[in-house]
Each structure stands twice: as C-alpha cells, then as structure tokens.
C-alpha cells in the first residue's frame, strides 16, 4: 500500500476514486475507505477541502 501522501497527491491532481484505486493497485472500495479516513483526519468534508488542508499543512505541494 502506498502512503497517505500518495493518496492525497493523486486526489490533488483530480483523479476519481476508481483512478486512484487503479494507480494504487487496490479496489475502489479500499480507495474510498482510505479517502474517508484521510478526510476525517484532515477535518475535511469534500475532496477540494482535503487538498487545501493538506497543502496548508505542508503535506503536499501543488505544481
């Protein structure tokens, strides 16, 4: 399994849950599970909010 940072990075470039799952080599349900946990840890309710919070925390960097 890739790290949370990898999942956040894929989310940040706009990949869908299915695309994230494919990139990570897991099922879509597993990708959704990890995203749900990340949202909870970041205090985010939406994908864009999760990316913004992760950027503000210095977890990911947008190019």
Backbone as JSON Lines, residues from 0, in Angstrom:
{"i":0,"aa":"X","n":[0.85,-1.18,0.0],"ca":[0.0,0.0,0.0],"c":[0.89,1.24,0.0]}
{"i":1,"aa":"X","n":[0.49,2.2,-0.75],"ca":[1.18,3.48,-0.79],"c":[0.87,4.27,0.48]}
{"i":2,"aa":"X","n":[1.55,5.37,0.65],"ca":[1.35,6.2,1.84],"c":[0.14,7.12,1.67]}
{"i":3,"aa":"X","n":[-0.26,7.72,2.77],"ca":[-1.35,8.7,2.74],"c":[-1.0,9.86,1.82]}
{"i":4,"aa":"X","n":[0.27,10.22,1.78],"ca":[0.72,11.32,0.92],"c":[0.48,10.96,-0.54]}
{"i":5,"aa":"X","n":[0.72,9.7,-0.9],"ca":[0.48,9.27,-2.28],"c":[-1.0,9.4,-2.62]}
{"i":6,"aa":"X","n":[-1.86,8.99,-1.7],"ca":[-3.31,9.09,-1.92],"c":[-3.7,10.56,-2.06]}
{"i":7,"aa":"X","n":[-3.19,11.41,-1.19],"ca":[-3.5,12.84,-1.27],"c":[-3.0,13.45,-2.57]}
{"i":8,"aa":"X","n":[-1.83,13.05,-3.0],"ca":[-1.27,13.57,-4.25],"c":[-2.14,13.2,-5.44]}
{"i":9,"aa":"X","n":[-2.62,11.97,-5.46],"ca":[-3.5,11.53,-6.54],"c":[-4.82,12.28,-6.5]}
{"i":10,"aa":"X","n":[-5.31,12.51,-5.3],"ca":[-6.54,13.28,-5.12],"c":[-6.34,14.71,-5.62]}
{"i":11,"aa":"X","n":[-5.18,15.27,-5.32],"ca":[-4.89,16.65,-5.69],"c":[-4.84,16.88,-7.2]}
{"i":12,"aa":"X","n":[-4.45,15.85,-7.96],"ca":[-4.4,16.02,-9.41],"c":[-5.75,15.73,-10.06]}
{"i":13,"aa":"X","n":[-6.75,15.45,-9.23],"ca":[-8.11,15.34,-9.74],"c":[-8.55,13.95,-10.15]}
{"i":14,"aa":"X","n":[-7.83,12.92,-9.71],"ca":[-8.24,11.57,-10.08],"c":[-9.5,11.15,-9.34]}
{"i":15,"aa":"X","n":[-10.3,10.35,-10.0],"ca":[-11.51,9.8,-9.38],"c":[-11.12,8.67,-8.44]}
{"i":16,"aa":"X","n":[-12.06,8.21,-7.64],"ca":[-11.8,7.08,-6.74],"c":[-11.33,5.86,-7.54]}
{"i":17,"aa":"X","n":[-11.97,5.61,-8.65],"ca":[-11.61,4.47,-9.49],"c":[-10.18,4.6,-10.02]}
{"i":18,"aa":"X","n":[-9.83,5.8,-10.44],"ca":[-8.48,6.04,-10.96],"c":[-7.42,5.94,-9.85]}
{"i":19,"aa":"X","n":[-7.76,6.44,-8.67],"ca":[-6.85,6.33,-7.53],"c":[-6.63,4.85,-7.2]}
{"i":20,"aa":"X","n":[-7.7,4.09,-7.17],"ca":[-7.6,2.66,-6.88],"c":[-6.7,1.96,-7.9]}
{"i":21,"aa":"X","n":[-6.89,2.28,-9.16],"ca":[-6.08,1.68,-10.22],"c":[-4.6,2.01,-10.04]}
{"i":22,"aa":"X","n":[-4.31,3.27,-9.73],"ca":[-2.92,3.7,-9.54],"c":[-2.27,3.0,-8.34]}
{"i":23,"aa":"X","n":[-3.05,2.75,-7.31],"ca":[-2.52,2.14,-6.08],"c":[-2.56,0.62,-6.11]}
{"i":24,"aa":"X","n":[-3.28,0.06,-7.08],"ca":[-3.39,-1.39,-7.16],"c":[-4.29,-1.99,-6.1]}
{"i":25,"aa":"X","n":[-5.34,-1.24,-5.75],"ca":[-6.32,-1.7,-4.76],"c":[-7.72,-1.6,-5.37]}
{"i":26,"aa":"X","n":[-8.71,-2.1,-4.63],"ca":[-10.08,-1.99,-5.12],"c":[-10.59,-0.57,-4.9]}
{"i":27,"aa":"X","n":[-11.65,-0.23,-5.6],"ca":[-12.24,1.09,-5.43],"c":[-12.77,1.26,-4.0]}
{"i":28,"aa":"X","n":[-13.3,0.19,-3.43],"ca":[-13.8,0.25,-2.05],"c":[-12.66,0.58,-1.08]}
{"i":29,"aa":"X","n":[-11.5,0.01,-1.31],"ca":[-10.34,0.28,-0.45],"c":[-9.9,1.73,-0.6]}
{"i":30,"aa":"X","n":[-9.89,2.23,-1.81],"ca":[-9.53,3.63,-2.05],"c":[-10.51,4.55,-1.33]}
{"i":31,"aa":"X","n":[-11.8,4.26,-1.42],"ca":[-12.81,5.07,-0.74],"c":[-12.61,5.04,0.77]}
{"i":32,"aa":"X","n":[-12.28,3.86,1.29],"ca":[-12.03,3.71,2.72],"c":[-10.88,4.61,3.17]}
{"i":33,"aa":"X","n":[-9.78,4.58,2.43],"ca":[-8.62,5.4,2.77],"c":[-8.94,6.89,2.65]}
{"i":34,"aa":"X","n":[-9.67,7.27,1.61],"ca":[-10.05,8.67,1.44],"c":[-10.95,9.14,2.59]}
{"i":35,"aa":"X","n":[-11.89,8.3,2.98],"ca":[-12.78,8.64,4.08],"c":[-11.98,8.88,5.36]}
{"i":36,"aa":"X","n":[-11.0,8.01,5.62],"ca":[-10.16,8.17,6.81],"c":[-9.32,9.44,6.71]}
{"i":37,"aa":"X","n":[-8.78,9.72,5.54],"ca":[-8.0,10.96,5.35],"c":[-8.85,12.18,5.58]}
{"i":38,"aa":"X","n":[-10.08,12.18,5.04],"ca":[-10.98,13.31,5.23],"c":[-11.2,13.54,6.72]}
{"i":39,"aa":"X","n":[-11.41,12.47,7.46],"ca":[-11.63,12.58,8.9],"c":[-10.43,13.16,9.62]}
{"i":40,"aa":"X","n":[-9.24,12.67,9.28],"ca":[-8.02,13.16,9.92],"c":[-7.72,14.61,9.58]}
{"i":41,"aa":"X","n":[-8.1,15.01,8.38],"ca":[-7.87,16.4,7.95],"c":[-9.01,17.33,8.35]}
{"i":42,"aa":"X","n":[-10.11,16.76,8.82],"ca":[-11.27,17.58,9.18],"c":[-11.96,18.14,7.95]}
{"i":43,"aa":"X","n":[-11.89,17.4,6.86],"ca":[-12.45,17.86,5.58],"c":[-13.72,17.09,5.25]}
{"i":44,"aa":"X","n":[-14.64,17.78,4.61],"ca":[-15.89,17.13,4.2],"c":[-15.97,16.96,2.68]}
{"i":45,"aa":"X","n":[-15.05,17.58,1.96],"ca":[-15.05,17.49,0.49],"c":[-13.63,17.26,0.0]}
{"i":46,"aa":"X","n":[-13.54,16.77,-1.23],"ca":[-12.24,16.48,-1.83],"c":[-11.36,17.73,-1.91]}
{"i":47,"aa":"X","n":[-11.95,18.83,-2.39],"ca":[-11.17,20.06,-2.55],"c":[-10.71,20.6,-1.2]}
{"i":48,"aa":"X","n":[-11.54,20.45,-0.19],"ca":[-11.18,20.89,1.14],"c":[-10.01,20.06,1.68]}
{"i":49,"aa":"X","n":[-10.04,18.76,1.44],"ca":[-8.96,17.87,1.89],"c":[-7.64,18.29,1.25]}
{"i":50,"aa":"X","n":[-7.68,18.6,-0.05],"ca":[-6.47,19.03,-0.76],"c":[-5.97,20.36,-0.2]}
{"i":51,"aa":"X","n":[-6.87,21.29,0.03],"ca":[-6.49,22.61,0.57],"c":[-5.86,22.48,1.95]}
{"i":52,"aa":"X","n":[-6.45,21.68,2.8],"ca":[-5.93,21.48,4.16],"c":[-4.56,20.81,4.09]}
{"i":53,"aa":"X","n":[-4.43,19.8,3.24],"ca":[-3.15,19.09,3.11],"c":[-2.06,20.04,2.61]}
{"i":54,"aa":"X","n":[-2.41,20.93,1.68],"ca":[-1.45,21.92,1.2],"c":[-1.06,22.88,2.32]}
{"i":55,"aa":"X","n":[-2.04,23.36,3.06],"ca":[-1.78,24.3,4.14],"c":[-0.9,23.68,5.23]}
{"i":56,"aa":"X","n":[-1.03,22.37,5.42],"ca":[-0.23,21.66,6.42],"c":[1.14,21.28,5.88]}
{"i":57,"aa":"X","n":[1.37,21.52,4.6],"ca":[2.66,21.18,4.0],"c":[2.8,19.71,3.69]}
{"i":58,"aa":"X","n":[1.69,18.99,3.63],"ca":[1.73,17.56,3.34],"c":[1.94,17.29,1.85]}
{"i":59,"aa":"X","n":[1.36,18.14,1.02],"ca":[1.52,18.02,-0.42],"c":[1.83,19.4,-0.99]}
{"i":60,"aa":"X","n":[2.44,19.38,-2.14],"ca":[2.79,20.64,-2.81],"c":[2.22,20.6,-4.22]}
{"i":61,"aa":"X","n":[1.51,21.65,-4.58],"ca":[0.94,21.74,-5.92],"c":[1.96,22.42,-6.82]}
{"i":62,"aa":"X","n":[2.04,21.93,-8.04],"ca":[2.99,22.49,-9.01],"c":[2.34,23.53,-9.87]}
